[in-house]
Every structure is written in C-alpha cells, then in structure tokens.
Amino acid sequence: MTIDKILNDAKSEKLLNKEEAIALLNVKNNSSDFYKIISLANEMTRSEFNNKAFIFAQIGLNAEPCPVNCKFCSMGKNHYTMESTWRKDINSILSETKAIVNEGINDLFLMTTADYPINDFLNIARNVRSILPDNIRLVANIGDFDYVTALKLKEVGFTGAYHIKRLREGIDTTIKPETRIETLNSIKKAGLELYYCVEPIGPEHSYEEIVDEMLRARDYNVGVMAAMRRIPVKGTPLYEKGQISSVELSKIAAVTRIVTRPHRAMNAHETIQMSLICGVNQLYAEAGANPRDSISNTEKSRGLSVKNIKKLFEDAEYEISRDY
C-alpha cells in the first residue's frame, strides 16, 4: 500500500479506511508525499466547492466558570483563567449580531458554557433568528442535550449544531463519551445539520485517535468538517503539553478533507494561512468568550474579524460564497 495508491483511490472517490488514513498521517512533514497530500486536498476543495470560501461567525454569550472542567478550556471551574466573568444581555447580543451580519457571513454560531440555562438560550436564539436574514444559517454550540431539546432548537430557528466527541473525552473532560454520542444522534434525528471537528489536537494524541474521529464524522455524513489544534492557555491543566505545529495541523486538515469528504466546507482552527492551500475553505470570525483565550472578549485578542478573514481568502485566491 503506497501513498500514491491511496491518493489515487481517494481521487477516484473511494472512501479510505482507517489503515489508509493513518498511513497518510504518518507521512513525514515537508516530504514529497506530504506535498502530494496537501495538493490533492487543495484540488478536491477547489474543484468540488467551485473555489468558493465561507465565513462563519461565532459569538460567545458568557464568560463564566464551567463545571465540566475540560482540561484545555480557559473557563473550567477549577482553573478559570479569564480576566473577568460576565453574561451578555439580549440587547448586546442583538447589536453584535447585526454588526457581524452586515459585514457578510454565511453561518452564525451562538456559543455558551455547558451549564448555560437552556430556556434562556432558546429565548435569545428566538430573538436573534428574528433579525437574521433567512439565508444565514443559525448554529448552536452548547452543552449536551436530548432529542426533545434538539427539536426545541429547531423550533426557535436553529438550522444546525456544532457538537463532537472530543479527543480523550472522559479523560481530559468530565463528560462520558456515550453522552456526547447521544447528543450527536439527537441532532441528526431532529433534522439539524451536524458540524463536526477533530479536536482539540495536542502532541500527545495518536494518529489512530485522530482518524477515529474523522471516520465518525464521515459516518454522520457531515457537510462541514474541521480539524483544530489545542491552544495551550496558561493556567489550564494541559498547558505544559504544548501544541502541534502549523505544518502538522495543515497536514491533518488535508488528510481530514480527503478522508471525511464533507460536502460543503472544510475548516482548520485556529486559523493558519497555510491551511488555505490544504483543502480549507471556511474560517471563523469570533467575538465574546473563547475557550482558547484568557481575554474574555476574544475579538480584542485571538479572535479574527470578518475583515481579517476576507483578506486571508483573497490572498489564497478564493471567492467568498454568497450562495448560502
């Protein structure tokens, strides 16, 4: 089984198996095979998605200690590292929504900590949906929930949900993997679009672990896929483990694109410019709380603006999609 054979099979639309996906990830960075992988991922995205790029925006609605205590998150209750705590009021949320929409986005995500009151969240979403153009998708990024709640999310206007089984779920988090999977199933059963990601990738994660999540996403037939490296936030339990390189993330993103075969968009996060020639055609603008930042208003720190993203796509010779 050679790399050329695997890539030729992928190019002919064969679905790669676990062994083949791991073989691609094991390719040495910056080798000739490495460039073959990123070239194919780039070619697939440019051709299958008509060289169109997508801008998603996410608003973090609260910066508060979260009892789930994920070891990589700046908002874990036992290691809260943000400089302040707050919860946005509805007027602030609507004002931010209007500003971001006017800049030009495709999908809007509303994110909270895992214990944010669901009824409050639904009320906020109902108000946000009322001012969103019909052609902009509304996506929930919240804690675990059941099928009944999934139906309520759909009822108030959500079109999808971002949810994943994280790497080392139940070890680096206090959530049982089975709970995450139950939520994934509820999202699909309710007819919401599932947004998936392999994350948060650190130097200690094996390629086998990473590929398992690629294949899970493919099994769920995701339209939007992503790969994200862990950002080490000082004060969090996993800080000392460090982070993978931009080159490594780009390779993982390329392999994820080839293996998972999303049918709308591919993302790598946090944003690195080189990933835009590795099959990535979707980026996030971020405002409010961000679990990878110790500044609670990430737009003043790590978060990119819509303007930043448009420039990145322009430099990568993508055309920003208005085909929502």
Stockholm file with secondary structure:
# STOCKHOLM 1.0

chainA/1-324         MTIDKILNDAKSEKLLNKEEAIALLNVKNNSSDFYKIISLANEMTRSEFNNKAFIFAQIGLNAEPCPVNCKFCSMGKNHYTMESTWRKDINSILSETKAIVNEGINDLFLMTTADYPINDFLNIARNVRSILPDNIRLVANIGDFDYVTALKLKEVGFTGAYHIKRLREGIDTTIKPETRIETLNSIKKAGLELYYCVEPIGPEHSYEEIVDEMLRARDYNVGVMAAMRRIPVKGTPLYEKGQISSVELSKIAAVTRIVTRPHRAMNAHETIQMSLICGVNQLYAEAGANPRDSISNTEKSRGLSVKNIKKLFEDAEYEISRDY
#=GR chainA/1-324 SS CCHHHHHHHHHTTCCCCHHHHHHHHTSCTTSHHHHHHHHHHHHHHHHHTTTEEEEEEEEECEECCBTTCCTTCTTBGGGCCCSCCEECCHHHHHHHHHHHHHHCCSEEEEECCTTSCHHHHHHHHHHHHHHSCTTSEEEEECSCCCHHHHHHHHHTTCCEEECCCCTTTTTTSSSCHHHHHHHHHHHHHTTCEEECCEEEECTTCCHHHHHHHHHHHHHTTCSEEEEEECCCCTTSTTGGGCCCCHHHHHHHHHHHHHHHCCSSEEEEESCCGGGGGTTCCEEEEEEECCTTCSSSSGGGTTCCCHHHHHHHHHHTTCEECCCC
#=GC SS_cons         CCHHHHHHHHHTTCCCCHHHHHHHHTSCTTSHHHHHHHHHHHHHHHHHTTTEEEEEEEEECEECCBTTCCTTCTTBGGGCCCSCCEECCHHHHHHHHHHHHHHCCSEEEEECCTTSCHHHHHHHHHHHHHHSCTTSEEEEECSCCCHHHHHHHHHTTCCEEECCCCTTTTTTSSSCHHHHHHHHHHHHHTTCEEECCEEEECTTCCHHHHHHHHHHHHHTTCSEEEEEECCCCTTSTTGGGCCCCHHHHHHHHHHHHHHHCCSSEEEEESCCGGGGGTTCCEEEEEEECCTTCSSSSGGGTTCCCHHHHHHHHHHTTCEECCCC
//
